[in-house]
Amino acid sequence: MSDQLTYVEPERIPPVLYVPCVDHVGAIEDAQFSYRETRDGRLAFLAYTSLDRLHNGLGDEQPWVLMPLAAINAQYVHRPWDLTMLDLNVPRNRRPEWSS
């Protein structure tokens, strides 16, 4: 299994990104973000450039919030991570199971 990354040039990143969360929330300040650990032990922050890409990469039931880049930068200051992965396609057997 290989991790798939989509390279996006910084000037082509949209001003907002879809960020996966642990649970559905009503307000962005209540969100707990869904980080991933890479095979080499680094902490990765996942973000998606469109809702379709989030659904393709993590499934239709994945909770998410829409965040401006400035809010993502603020989150990094609060809880740093090692790398950001954009539009990652997580294999189905590695996705969380969401209850309905």
N, C-alpha and C positions, 0 to 999 in steps of 0.2 A: 504494500500500500504506500503510495507516495502522496505527500501533501501537495495540493495544487494551489498556486498563488496566481492571481491576476495582477500584473504590474500595471499601475495607473500612474502616469506622470503627475507630479504635484499640481501643475496648473490645470490638469483635467479632472481633478477631484471635485465633485459637486460641493456646494457650500454646506450641505447637510448630509449625514450618513445614517443608515439604519443600523442600530446596534442591538445585538441580541441580549436579552435579560434572562434572569433566573425565573421570574414570575411576571405575570401581567400586572401593571401598575396604572394608577390614574394620573400620577404626576411624575415628571422626570426625576425629581429629587428623591423619590422613593425607590428608584430603580437600583437593583443589584445586578451588575453586569456579569455576563457569562464569559469568563476568561477560559483559555485552553492552555494546557501544558504541552509543549512540543516534546518530541522524542529525546532531545538533548537537555531537557529540563528547564527550558526558558518559558517565561510567561508571555502568552500572546493575547492581544486585544483584537477581537474580531469586529469588523465593520463591513457594511455592504453598500454599494453605490446605488442600488435600487431595491424596492421591495420584492420584485420578481427574483432577483439574484439571492436575496436572503431566503426566500421560500425554496428556491432550487438548492441552495447550499445547506440548509438546516431543516427544511420541512415547513409545511403550512401552519403547523401549530406552535412554532417557535415564538415566544413572547419577544417583543422588540420595542424600542423607542426611537424616535427620529431626533437626532442631535446635530446641532450646528458644530462646525469644527472648533470654535472657541470653547464650547462646553466639553468637547473631547479633550482638548488641551488642559482644561481645568481638572478633569478627571485624572489625567496623567500625573498632575502635581499631587493630587490627593492619594492616588495609588499607582505608582509607576509600574510599567510593564516593559518587557524586553523588546518586543517587536509588534507591529501592527500587521494584521493579515486582512487584505481586502478581498471580498467576494470568494472566500474559501468554500469549496465544495466538500463538506464533511461526509464521509461514507455513512450510509444508513445505519450500519451496525455500531457507529461511534456517536450517534446522536442521542440526546436524552429522550426518554419516553415521557410524553406529556399525557396527563390524565385529562379526560373531558369533563 
